[in-house]
Amino acid sequence: MNNCFIILASGQSKRFKSKSPKQFNFYKNKLIYEHSIDKAINSKLFKQIILVVKSKSLIKKRYPKLVKIIKGGKERSNSSFIGINYAKKFNPTNILIHDAARPNFSINLLNRLIKNLKNHKAVIPFLMSNDSIKYAFKKSIYNTLKKNLILTQTPQAFRFKDLYLLTNNNKKKIQDESSLFIEKNLKIKFINGETKNSKITHKDDLNYLKMNYGIGFDVHRLVRKRKLYLAGLNIKSSLGTLGHSDGDPVLHSIIDALLGACKMGDIGEMFSDRSKKFKDIRSTILLQQVIKKIELKDYYINNIDINIITQTPKINKYKKKMIENISKICKISKDQINIKGKTTEKLGIIGKEKAIACEVIASVSKYD
């Protein structure tokens, strides 16, 4: 089936009150519009994905060939018109129109929409209103019956030929594509929407995130004739860490913190020190494997806070490079990482330069 997915990301976002358009703000470690593209690609339901934006120069990321980027119009209805007419060249059977400001829809919703298009020309997800809504007209306020009110969402799904004809014959400004069918008294199939599929309108809408936290700790003896690796850096030192792998206490602690936050066990279970294949392995490789595993479970990292506890070397001069390393491996911004160097004031085995330790707290959230 030739399905096309249009993402409208050209809005002015006046209520969002930001220097950059709303769709180009970060949400759950991605730009808002990127969530819609990634879900459309991962669903494998579409032969074409059309992103409609204010300016093509805003898009820095490279996408597969099925993703087309085009310039939209001033209003949502203008951008929708442009996108639908652009899609005609691909001769799609079905077309879905989606507002980029709704990043939390599920692939299951996409499947249900397309399934229902087999027997209907228009399929719209909706929710019943939980609020008592008043109708304002001129200077008067009127009551409404909540049971008669529904809240429509996007994506909205249509047989392409029907939507194309209605769009090109319409002269009015519309709020969404279902309005075209309602105006002509055409039949629409309404299906259950998703509570989480809310629209981001104000900056405060970005603030609610459910987080899980994990703690990691690691300590290694310092010995001669071993290299000293900290956060993936090879530090010049007469002493190095004793360990089955390269003995990097920072990366080991990060691994344990992330595994703990994602409820995926610990480093010993995943990379046993009894296994020869992990003998002298770089901890950068181990952390890369962990990042892949947590991504497969749809987790993403919010932040990592690190305490490196050592009498020597002094951590301050290595902080910047350490953060760069961790940022690249974990695929997060450097602003999401904090490193602090601590000593034990020459107390204990760490104070006597016989060991080095690290503790980490990490927080993660899950994609919808």
C-alpha positions as YAML, in Angstrom:
chain: A
units: angstrom
residues:
- id: 1
  name: MET
  ca: [0.00, 0.00, 0.00]
- id: 2
  name: ASN
  ca: [1.32, 3.41, -0.99]
- id: 3
  name: ASN
  ca: [0.96, 5.47, 2.20]
- id: 4
  name: CYS
  ca: [2.24, 9.03, 2.66]
- id: 5
  name: PHE
  ca: [2.86, 10.83, 5.97]
- id: 6
  name: ILE
  ca: [2.89, 14.63, 6.09]
- id: 7
  name: ILE
  ca: [4.35, 16.41, 9.13]
- id: 8
  name: LEU
  ca: [3.39, 20.05, 9.53]
- id: 9
  name: ALA
  ca: [6.25, 21.92, 11.24]
- id: 10
  name: SER
  ca: [5.95, 25.39, 9.76]
- id: 11
  name: GLY
  ca: [3.87, 27.06, 12.46]
- id: 12
  name: GLN
  ca: [4.70, 30.43, 14.00]
- id: 13
  name: SER
  ca: [4.27, 29.16, 17.60]
- id: 14
  name: LYS
  ca: [3.18, 32.57, 18.95]
- id: 15
  name: ARG
  ca: [1.94, 31.14, 22.27]
- id: 16
  name: PHE
  ca: [5.18, 29.21, 22.83]
- id: 17
  name: LYS
  ca: [7.16, 32.44, 23.24]
- id: 18
  name: SER
  ca: [10.57, 31.26, 22.07]
- id: 19
  name: LYS
  ca: [13.28, 32.69, 19.82]
- id: 20
  name: SER
  ca: [13.24, 29.50, 17.78]
- id: 21
  name: PRO
  ca: [10.06, 27.90, 16.37]
- id: 22
  name: LYS
  ca: [8.40, 25.50, 18.81]
- id: 23
  name: GLN
  ca: [9.04, 22.46, 16.63]
- id: 24
  name: PHE
  ca: [12.80, 23.13, 16.81]
- id: 25
  name: ASN
  ca: [13.07, 23.01, 20.60]
- id: 26
  name: PHE
  ca: [14.46, 19.94, 22.36]
- id: 27
  name: TYR
  ca: [12.08, 17.45, 23.96]
- id: 28
  name: LYS
  ca: [13.27, 14.07, 25.27]
- id: 29
  name: ASN
  ca: [16.72, 14.52, 23.72]
- id: 30
  name: LYS
  ca: [15.37, 15.25, 20.23]
- id: 31
  name: LEU
  ca: [14.01, 18.25, 18.40]
- id: 32
  name: ILE
  ca: [10.22, 18.09, 18.69]
- id: 33
  name: TYR
  ca: [9.63, 17.41, 14.98]
- id: 34
  name: GLU
  ca: [12.22, 14.59, 14.96]
- id: 35
  name: HIS
  ca: [9.98, 12.36, 17.10]
- id: 36
  name: SER
  ca: [7.36, 12.29, 14.34]
- id: 37
  name: ILE
  ca: [9.90, 11.54, 11.60]
- id: 38
  name: ASP
  ca: [11.54, 8.74, 13.59]
- id: 39
  name: LYS
  ca: [8.21, 7.08, 14.43]
- id: 40
  name: ALA
  ca: [7.03, 7.30, 10.84]
- id: 41
  name: ILE
  ca: [10.30, 5.71, 9.63]
- id: 42
  name: ASN
  ca: [10.31, 3.03, 12.33]
- id: 43
  name: SER
  ca: [6.69, 2.08, 11.60]
- id: 44
  name: LYS
  ca: [7.68, 1.02, 8.05]
- id: 45
  name: LEU
  ca: [4.19, 2.01, 6.94]
- id: 46
  name: PHE
  ca: [5.12, 4.85, 4.59]
- id: 47
  name: LYS
  ca: [6.77, 5.13, 1.19]
- id: 48
  name: GLN
  ca: [7.00, 8.91, 1.53]
- id: 49
  name: ILE
  ca: [7.38, 11.16, 4.57]
- id: 50
  name: ILE
  ca: [7.00, 14.87, 3.85]
- id: 51
  name: LEU
  ca: [8.24, 17.41, 6.38]
- id: 52
  name: VAL
  ca: [6.77, 20.87, 5.81]
- id: 53
  name: VAL
  ca: [8.87, 23.62, 7.42]
- id: 54
  name: LYS
  ca: [9.19, 27.39, 7.44]
- id: 55
  name: SER
  ca: [12.70, 27.19, 5.96]
- id: 56
  name: LYS
  ca: [14.58, 24.14, 4.67]
- id: 57
  name: SER
  ca: [17.80, 25.64, 6.06]
- id: 58
  name: LEU
  ca: [16.54, 24.83, 9.58]
- id: 59
  name: ILE
  ca: [16.98, 21.10, 8.93]
- id: 60
  name: LYS
  ca: [20.58, 20.05, 9.63]
- id: 61
  name: LYS
  ca: [20.10, 16.31, 9.98]
- id: 62
  name: ARG
  ca: [20.34, 13.97, 7.00]
- id: 63
  name: TYR
  ca: [17.44, 11.58, 6.50]
- id: 64
  name: PRO
  ca: [16.76, 8.58, 4.24]
- id: 65
  name: LYS
  ca: [15.51, 9.28, 0.71]
- id: 66
  name: LEU
  ca: [11.88, 8.61, 1.64]
- id: 67
  name: VAL
  ca: [11.94, 11.82, 3.75]
- id: 68
  name: LYS
  ca: [11.21, 14.91, 1.65]
- id: 69
  name: ILE
  ca: [11.63, 18.42, 3.10]
- id: 70
  name: ILE
  ca: [9.60, 21.26, 1.61]
- id: 71
  name: LYS
  ca: [8.83, 24.88, 2.44]
- id: 72
  name: GLY
  ca: [5.43, 25.57, 3.95]
- id: 73
  name: GLY
  ca: [3.19, 28.61, 4.26]
- id: 74
  name: LYS
  ca: [2.28, 31.20, 6.87]
- id: 75
  name: GLU
  ca: [-0.68, 29.34, 8.35]
- id: 76
  name: ARG
  ca: [-1.27, 25.66, 9.12]
- id: 77
  name: SER
  ca: [-3.92, 25.47, 6.39]
- id: 78
  name: ASN
  ca: [-1.44, 26.89, 3.84]
- id: 79
  name: SER
  ca: [1.22, 24.34, 4.79]
- id: 80
  name: SER
  ca: [-1.30, 21.51, 4.63]
- id: 81
  name: PHE
  ca: [-2.38, 22.63, 1.14]
- id: 82
  name: ILE
  ca: [1.24, 22.79, -0.03]
- id: 83
  name: GLY
  ca: [2.06, 19.38, 1.44]
- id: 84
  name: ILE
  ca: [-1.00, 17.64, -0.03]
- id: 85
  name: ASN
  ca: [-0.36, 19.07, -3.50]
- id: 86
  name: TYR
  ca: [3.31, 18.11, -3.30]
- id: 87
  name: ALA
  ca: [2.31, 14.53, -2.37]
- id: 88
  name: LYS
  ca: [0.28, 14.17, -5.58]
- id: 89
  name: LYS
  ca: [3.44, 13.41, -7.57]
- id: 90
  name: PHE
  ca: [3.84, 10.16, -5.57]
- id: 91
  name: ASN
  ca: [0.28, 9.04, -6.30]
- id: 92
  name: PRO
  ca: [-0.37, 7.78, -2.76]
- id: 93
  name: THR
  ca: [-3.37, 5.64, -1.89]
- id: 94
  name: ASN
  ca: [-3.62, 6.98, 1.67]
- id: 95
  name: ILE
  ca: [-2.30, 10.09, 3.35]
- id: 96
  name: LEU
  ca: [-1.86, 10.98, 7.01]
- id: 97
  name: ILE
  ca: [-1.57, 14.59, 8.15]
- id: 98
  name: HIS
  ca: [0.16, 15.24, 11.47]
- id: 99
  name: ASP
  ca: [1.06, 18.27, 13.57]
- id: 100
  name: ALA
  ca: [4.73, 18.12, 14.61]
- id: 101
  name: ALA
  ca: [3.74, 19.62, 17.97]
- id: 102
  name: ARG
  ca: [2.28, 16.22, 18.93]
- id: 103
  name: PRO
  ca: [5.43, 14.11, 19.42]
- id: 104
  name: ASN
  ca: [3.94, 11.48, 21.76]
- id: 105
  name: PHE
  ca: [1.67, 9.49, 19.45]
- id: 106
  name: SER
  ca: [2.38, 5.78, 19.14]
- id: 107
  name: ILE
  ca: [3.13, 3.56, 16.16]
- id: 108
  name: ASN
  ca: [0.12, 1.52, 17.26]
- id: 109
  name: LEU
  ca: [-2.07, 4.56, 16.52]
- id: 110
  name: LEU
  ca: [-0.58, 4.76, 13.00]
- id: 111
  name: ASN
  ca: [-1.43, 1.10, 12.43]
- id: 112
  name: ARG
  ca: [-5.00, 1.55, 13.65]
- id: 113
  name: LEU
  ca: [-5.55, 4.60, 11.44]
- id: 114
  name: ILE
  ca: [-4.35, 2.86, 8.29]
- id: 115
  name: LYS
  ca: [-6.26, -0.34, 9.11]
- id: 116
  name: ASN
  ca: [-9.50, 1.63, 9.35]
- id: 117
  name: LEU
  ca: [-8.86, 3.31, 5.99]
- id: 118
  name: LYS
  ca: [-9.65, 0.00, 4.31]
- id: 119
  name: ASN
  ca: [-13.35, 0.67, 4.87]
- id: 120
  name: HIS
  ca: [-13.48, 4.44, 5.39]
- id: 121
  name: LYS
  ca: [-12.40, 7.57, 3.52]
- id: 122
  name: ALA
  ca: [-11.47, 9.54, 6.65]
- id: 123
  name: VAL
  ca: [-10.29, 8.25, 10.04]
- id: 124
  name: ILE
  ca: [-9.80, 10.65, 12.96]
- id: 125
  name: PRO
  ca: [-8.52, 9.91, 16.49]
- id: 126
  name: PHE
  ca: [-10.40, 11.61, 19.31]
- id: 127
  name: LEU
  ca: [-10.80, 11.88, 23.07]
- id: 128
  name: MET
  ca: [-13.81, 12.81, 25.14]
- id: 129
  name: SER
  ca: [-13.38, 16.08, 26.98]
- id: 130
  name: ASN
  ca: [-12.56, 15.87, 30.68]
- id: 131
  name: ASP
  ca: [-13.23, 19.59, 31.13]
- id: 132
  name: SER
  ca: [-16.41, 21.59, 31.15]
- id: 133
  name: ILE
  ca: [-16.11, 23.76, 28.07]
- id: 134
  name: LYS
  ca: [-17.89, 27.10, 27.63]
- id: 135
  name: TYR
  ca: [-18.71, 28.67, 24.30]
- id: 136
  name: ALA
  ca: [-17.90, 32.37, 23.93]
- id: 137
  name: PHE
  ca: [-19.73, 34.35, 21.26]
- id: 138
  name: LYS
  ca: [-19.46, 38.12, 21.05]
- id: 139
  name: LYS
  ca: [-19.97, 39.26, 24.66]
- id: 140
  name: SER
  ca: [-21.89, 36.22, 25.86]
- id: 141
  name: ILE
  ca: [-20.82, 32.89, 27.38]
- id: 142
  name: TYR
  ca: [-22.84, 29.73, 26.79]
- id: 143
  name: ASN
  ca: [-22.79, 26.33, 28.48]
- id: 144
  name: THR
  ca: [-22.13, 23.15, 26.51]
- id: 145
  name: LEU
  ca: [-22.87, 19.49, 27.24]
- id: 146
  name: LYS
  ca: [-19.60, 17.72, 27.92]
- id: 147
  name: LYS
  ca: [-20.97, 14.41, 26.65]
- id: 148
  name: ASN
  ca: [-21.47, 16.00, 23.21]
- id: 149
  name: LEU
  ca: [-17.93, 17.35, 22.94]
- id: 150
  name: ILE
  ca: [-14.96, 15.51, 21.46]
- id: 151
  name: LEU
  ca: [-11.33, 16.56, 21.09]
- id: 152
  name: THR
  ca: [-9.79, 15.57, 17.76]
- id: 153
  name: GLN
  ca: [-6.10, 14.77, 17.42]
- id: 154
  name: THR
  ca: [-3.55, 14.15, 14.71]
- id: 155
  name: PRO
  ca: [-2.39, 12.14, 12.81]
- id: 156
  name: GLN
  ca: [-5.58, 12.24, 10.73]
- id: 157
  name: ALA
  ca: [-5.88, 9.66, 7.98]
- id: 158
  name: PHE
  ca: [-7.57, 9.94, 4.56]
- id: 159
  name: ARG
  ca: [-7.91, 8.35, 1.18]
- id: 160
  name: PHE
  ca: [-5.67, 10.64, -0.81]
- id: 161
  name: LYS
  ca: [-7.97, 11.34, -3.78]
- id: 162
  name: ASP
  ca: [-10.83, 12.44, -1.53]
- id: 163
  name: LEU
  ca: [-8.67, 14.75, 0.58]
- id: 164
  name: TYR
  ca: [-6.94, 16.18, -2.50]
- id: 165
  name: LEU
  ca: [-10.24, 17.15, -4.12]
- id: 166
  name: LEU
  ca: [-11.65, 18.70, -0.95]
- id: 167
  name: THR
  ca: [-8.43, 20.62, -0.29]
- id: 168
  name: ASN
  ca: [-8.24, 22.12, -3.77]
- id: 169
  name: ASN
  ca: [-11.92, 23.07, -3.82]
- id: 170
  name: ASN
  ca: [-11.76, 24.75, -0.42]
- id: 171
  name: LYS
  ca: [-11.42, 28.52, -0.10]
- id: 172
  name: LYS
  ca: [-11.75, 28.82, 3.68]
- id: 173
  name: LYS
  ca: [-9.12, 28.75, 6.41]
- id: 174
  name: ILE
  ca: [-9.37, 25.40, 8.24]
- id: 175
  name: GLN
  ca: [-8.13, 24.23, 11.64]
- id: 176
  name: ASP
  ca: [-7.62, 20.63, 10.58]
- id: 177
  name: GLU
  ca: [-8.35, 18.37, 7.61]
- id: 178
  name: SER
  ca: [-11.35, 16.68, 9.21]
- id: 179
  name: SER
  ca: [-13.07, 20.09, 8.99]
- id: 180
  name: LEU
  ca: [-13.25, 19.67, 5.20]
- id: 181
  name: PHE
  ca: [-15.26, 16.46, 5.54]
- id: 182
  name: ILE
  ca: [-17.49, 17.89, 8.27]
- id: 183
  name: GLU
  ca: [-18.26, 20.99, 6.18]
- id: 184
  name: LYS
  ca: [-19.46, 18.75, 3.33]
- id: 185
  name: ASN
  ca: [-21.34, 16.44, 5.72]
- id: 186
  name: LEU
  ca: [-19.16, 13.50, 4.63]
- id: 187
  name: LYS
  ca: [-18.82, 10.40, 6.76]
- id: 188
  name: ILE
  ca: [-15.86, 10.16, 9.15]
- id: 189
  name: LYS
  ca: [-14.74, 7.15, 11.17]
- id: 190
  name: PHE
  ca: [-13.74, 8.31, 14.64]
- id: 191
  name: ILE
  ca: [-11.41, 6.02, 16.62]
- id: 192
  name: ASN
  ca: [-10.04, 6.24, 20.14]
- id: 193
  name: GLY
  ca: [-7.12, 8.63, 20.39]
- id: 194
  name: GLU
  ca: [-4.33, 8.58, 22.97]
- id: 195
  name: THR
  ca: [-4.20, 10.57, 26.20]
- id: 196
  name: LYS
  ca: [-0.44, 10.97, 25.90]
- id: 197
  name: ASN
  ca: [-0.84, 12.38, 22.37]
- id: 198
  name: SER
  ca: [-1.30, 15.92, 23.65]
- id: 199
  name: LYS
  ca: [-0.19, 19.00, 21.77]
- id: 200
  name: ILE
  ca: [2.79, 21.03, 22.94]
- id: 201
  name: THR
  ca: [1.58, 24.63, 22.99]
- id: 202
  name: HIS
  ca: [3.40, 26.41, 25.82]
- id: 203
  name: LYS
  ca: [6.95, 26.09, 27.14]
- id: 204
  name: ASP
  ca: [5.61, 24.55, 30.34]
- id: 205
  name: ASP
  ca: [4.38, 21.60, 28.29]
- id: 206
  name: LEU
  ca: [8.02, 20.47, 27.97]
- id: 207
  name: ASN
  ca: [8.59, 20.26, 31.71]
- id: 208
  name: TYR
  ca: [6.77, 17.06, 32.68]
- id: 209
  name: LEU
  ca: [8.99, 14.01, 32.40]
- id: 210
  name: LYS
  ca: [8.90, 10.77, 34.34]
- id: 211
  name: MET
  ca: [12.48, 9.96, 35.40]
- id: 212
  name: ASN
  ca: [14.20, 6.88, 36.77]
- id: 213
  name: TYR
  ca: [17.47, 7.16, 38.70]
- id: 214
  name: GLY
  ca: [20.45, 4.84, 39.04]
- id: 215
  name: ILE
  ca: [23.60, 4.87, 41.18]
- id: 216
  name: GLY
  ca: [26.95, 3.50, 40.08]
- id: 217
  name: PHE
  ca: [30.12, 2.98, 42.12]
- id: 218
  name: ASP
  ca: [33.49, 1.49, 41.28]
- id: 219
  name: VAL
  ca: [36.90, 1.32, 42.95]
- id: 220
  name: HIS
  ca: [40.21, 0.00, 41.60]
- id: 221
  name: ARG
  ca: [43.61, -0.55, 43.12]
- id: 222
  name: LEU
  ca: [46.44, 1.56, 41.74]
- id: 223
  name: VAL
  ca: [49.50, -0.45, 40.71]
- id: 224
  name: ARG
  ca: [52.62, -0.01, 38.62]
- id: 225
  name: LYS
  ca: [52.93, -1.22, 35.02]
- id: 226
  name: ARG
  ca: [49.24, -0.58, 34.28]
- id: 227
  name: LYS
  ca: [47.68, 2.24, 32.27]
- id: 228
  name: LEU
  ca: [45.36, 4.72, 33.92]
- id: 229
  name: TYR
  ca: [42.10, 5.24, 32.04]
- id: 230
  name: LEU
  ca: [39.56, 7.74, 33.32]
- id: 231
  name: ALA
  ca: [36.38, 8.47, 31.32]
- id: 232
  name: GLY
  ca: [38.08, 6.92, 28.29]
- id: 233
  name: LEU
  ca: [41.18, 9.13, 28.56]
- id: 234
  name: ASN
  ca: [44.64, 7.60, 28.86]
- id: 235
  name: ILE
  ca: [46.09, 9.68, 31.72]
- id: 236
  name: LYS
  ca: [49.86, 9.94, 32.03]
- id: 237
  name: SER
  ca: [50.71, 8.38, 35.39]
- id: 238
  name: SER
  ca: [53.25, 6.08, 37.02]
- id: 239
  name: LEU
  ca: [50.32, 4.15, 38.46]
- id: 240
  name: GLY
  ca: [47.41, 2.50, 36.67]
- id: 241
  name: THR
  ca: [44.23, 0.70, 37.66]
- id: 242
  name: LEU
  ca: [44.20, -3.04, 38.25]
- id: 243
  name: GLY
  ca: [41.21, -4.69, 36.64]
- id: 244
  name: HIS
  ca: [39.96, -7.43, 34.31]
- id: 245
  name: SER
  ca: [39.19, -4.86, 31.61]
- id: 246
  name: ASP
  ca: [41.08, -1.59, 31.24]
- id: 247
  name: GLY
  ca: [39.91, -0.70, 34.78]
- id: 248
  name: ASP
  ca: [38.25, 2.63, 33.96]
- id: 249
  name: PRO
  ca: [36.29, 3.41, 37.19]
- id: 250
  name: VAL
  ca: [34.44, 6.36, 35.63]
- id: 251
  name: LEU
  ca: [32.95, 4.47, 32.70]
- id: 252
  name: HIS
  ca: [32.27, 1.44, 34.90]
- id: 253
  name: SER
  ca: [30.31, 3.63, 37.31]
- id: 254
  name: ILE
  ca: [28.37, 5.21, 34.45]
- id: 255
  name: ILE
  ca: [27.49, 1.76, 33.13]
- id: 256
  name: ASP
  ca: [26.22, 0.63, 36.52]
- id: 257
  name: ALA
  ca: [24.23, 3.84, 37.04]
- id: 258
  name: LEU
  ca: [22.54, 3.52, 33.63]
- id: 259
  name: LEU
  ca: [21.80, -0.19, 34.06]
- id: 260
  name: GLY
  ca: [20.34, 0.54, 37.48]
- id: 261
  name: ALA
  ca: [18.15, 3.36, 36.19]
- id: 262
  name: CYS
  ca: [16.89, 1.14, 33.36]
- id: 263
  name: LYS
  ca: [16.40, -1.87, 35.68]
- id: 264
  name: MET
  ca: [18.78, -3.97, 33.59]
- id: 265
  name: GLY
  ca: [21.04, -5.51, 36.26]
- id: 266
  name: ASP
  ca: [24.68, -4.52, 36.71]
- id: 267
  name: ILE
  ca: [28.02, -4.47, 34.93]
- id: 268
  name: GLY
  ca: [29.14, -7.80, 36.42]
- id: 269
  name: GLU
  ca: [26.11, -9.60, 35.02]
- id: 270
  name: MET
  ca: [26.52, -8.09, 31.58]
- id: 271
  name: PHE
  ca: [30.33, -8.25, 31.31]
- id: 272
  name: SER
  ca: [31.59, -11.01, 33.59]
- id: 273
  name: ASP
  ca: [35.19, -10.74, 34.84]
- id: 274
  name: ARG
  ca: [35.38, -14.50, 34.32]
- id: 275
  name: SER
  ca: [35.00, -14.14, 30.58]
- id: 276
  name: LYS
  ca: [38.19, -14.03, 28.53]
- id: 277
  name: LYS
  ca: [36.58, -11.92, 25.82]
- id: 278
  name: PHE
  ca: [36.45, -8.98, 28.23]
- id: 279
  name: LYS
  ca: [40.07, -9.29, 29.31]
- id: 280
  name: ASP
  ca: [41.77, -5.89, 28.86]
- id: 281
  name: ILE
  ca: [38.82, -4.64, 26.78]
- id: 282
  name: ARG
  ca: [38.39, -0.88, 26.59]
- id: 283
  name: SER
  ca: [35.55, 0.36, 28.75]
- id: 284
  name: THR
  ca: [34.51, 2.71, 25.94]
- id: 285
  name: ILE
  ca: [33.42, -0.40, 24.02]
- id: 286
  name: LEU
  ca: [31.46, -1.71, 27.02]
- id: 287
  name: LEU
  ca: [29.65, 1.62, 27.47]
- id: 288
  name: GLN
  ca: [28.82, 1.77, 23.75]
- id: 289
  name: GLN
  ca: [27.22, -1.67, 24.04]
- id: 290
  name: VAL
  ca: [25.19, -0.56, 27.06]
- id: 291
  name: ILE
  ca: [23.96, 2.55, 25.23]
- id: 292
  name: LYS
  ca: [22.74, 0.33, 22.37]
- id: 293
  name: LYS
  ca: [20.94, -1.95, 24.83]
- id: 294
  name: ILE
  ca: [19.12, 0.86, 26.64]
- id: 295
  name: GLU
  ca: [18.17, 2.44, 23.30]
- id: 296
  name: LEU
  ca: [16.56, -0.86, 22.26]
- id: 297
  name: LYS
  ca: [14.41, -0.58, 25.38]
- id: 298
  name: ASP
  ca: [13.47, 3.01, 24.39]
- id: 299
  name: TYR
  ca: [15.32, 4.71, 27.28]
- id: 300
  name: TYR
  ca: [17.17, 7.97, 26.88]
- id: 301
  name: ILE
  ca: [19.54, 9.76, 29.25]
- id: 302
  name: ASN
  ca: [18.55, 12.98, 31.00]
- id: 303
  name: ASN
  ca: [21.76, 13.65, 32.89]
- id: 304
  name: ILE
  ca: [24.89, 12.09, 34.41]
- id: 305
  name: ASP
  ca: [26.54, 13.43, 37.58]
- id: 306
  name: ILE
  ca: [30.03, 12.10, 38.38]
- id: 307
  name: ASN
  ca: [32.31, 12.19, 41.44]
- id: 308
  name: ILE
  ca: [35.88, 11.01, 40.79]
- id: 309
  name: ILE
  ca: [37.53, 10.32, 44.14]
- id: 310
  name: THR
  ca: [41.31, 10.34, 43.95]
- id: 311
  name: GLN
  ca: [44.32, 11.93, 45.59]
- id: 312
  name: THR
  ca: [46.13, 12.01, 42.28]
- id: 313
  name: PRO
  ca: [45.86, 12.93, 39.45]
- id: 314
  name: LYS
  ca: [44.03, 16.22, 39.80]
- id: 315
  name: ILE
  ca: [40.84, 15.99, 37.75]
- id: 316
  name: ASN
  ca: [40.20, 19.62, 36.89]
- id: 317
  name: LYS
  ca: [42.50, 19.85, 33.85]
- id: 318
  name: TYR
  ca: [40.95, 16.71, 32.31]
- id: 319
  name: LYS
  ca: [37.29, 17.59, 32.87]
- id: 320
  name: LYS
  ca: [36.58, 19.13, 29.47]
- id: 321
  name: LYS
  ca: [37.99, 16.21, 27.49]
- id: 322
  name: MET
  ca: [36.30, 13.68, 29.78]
- id: 323
  name: ILE
  ca: [32.93, 15.32, 29.24]
- id: 324
  name: GLU
  ca: [33.51, 15.35, 25.47]
- id: 325
  name: ASN
  ca: [34.26, 11.62, 25.52]
- id: 326
  name: ILE
  ca: [31.21, 10.73, 27.59]
- id: 327
  name: SER
  ca: [29.00, 12.98, 25.47]
- id: 328
  name: LYS
  ca: [30.01, 11.21, 22.25]
- id: 329
  name: ILE
  ca: [29.64, 7.69, 23.63]
- id: 330
  name: CYS
  ca: [26.31, 8.36, 25.37]
- id: 331
  name: LYS
  ca: [24.96, 10.48, 22.48]
- id: 332
  name: ILE
  ca: [23.95, 13.34, 24.77]
- id: 333
  name: SER
  ca: [24.81, 17.01, 25.07]
- id: 334
  name: LYS
  ca: [27.86, 18.05, 27.09]
- id: 335
  name: ASP
  ca: [25.47, 20.19, 29.14]
- id: 336
  name: GLN
  ca: [23.89, 16.99, 30.47]
- id: 337
  name: ILE
  ca: [27.14, 15.85, 32.10]
- id: 338
  name: ASN
  ca: [28.80, 17.12, 35.27]
- id: 339
  name: ILE
  ca: [32.15, 15.98, 36.70]
- id: 340
  name: LYS
  ca: [33.56, 16.75, 40.14]
- id: 341
  name: GLY
  ca: [37.00, 15.82, 41.43]
- id: 342
  name: LYS
  ca: [37.19, 14.85, 45.12]
- id: 343
  name: THR
  ca: [40.00, 13.81, 47.46]
- id: 344
  name: THR
  ca: [39.85, 12.00, 50.81]
- id: 345
  name: GLU
  ca: [42.26, 14.52, 52.39]
- id: 346
  name: LYS
  ca: [44.98, 11.81, 52.33]
- id: 347
  name: LEU
  ca: [42.83, 9.46, 54.43]
- id: 348
  name: GLY
  ca: [42.50, 5.73, 53.71]
- id: 349
  name: ILE
  ca: [43.78, 3.77, 50.75]
- id: 350
  name: ILE
  ca: [42.62, 6.45, 48.28]
- id: 351
  name: GLY
  ca: [44.42, 9.15, 50.27]
- id: 352
  name: LYS
  ca: [47.57, 7.02, 50.25]
- id: 353
  name: GLU
  ca: [47.33, 6.77, 46.43]
- id: 354
  name: LYS
  ca: [46.69, 3.03, 46.54]
- id: 355
  name: ALA
  ca: [43.23, 3.20, 44.94]
- id: 356
  name: ILE
  ca: [40.87, 5.38, 42.92]
- id: 357
  name: ALA
  ca: [37.08, 5.40, 43.08]
- id: 358
  name: CYS
  ca: [34.13, 6.90, 41.28]
- id: 359
  name: GLU
  ca: [30.44, 7.33, 41.99]
- id: 360
  name: VAL
  ca: [27.76, 8.30, 39.49]
- id: 361
  name: ILE
  ca: [24.09, 9.20, 39.58]
- id: 362
  name: ALA
  ca: [22.23, 9.04, 36.26]
- id: 363
  name: SER
  ca: [18.62, 9.75, 35.36]
- id: 364
  name: VAL
  ca: [16.78, 8.30, 32.39]
- id: 365
  name: SER
  ca: [13.31, 8.55, 30.85]
- id: 366
  name: LYS
  ca: [11.49, 6.43, 28.32]
- id: 367
  name: TYR
  ca: [10.19, 7.35, 24.90]
- id: 368
  name: ASP
  ca: [6.45, 6.89, 24.49]
...
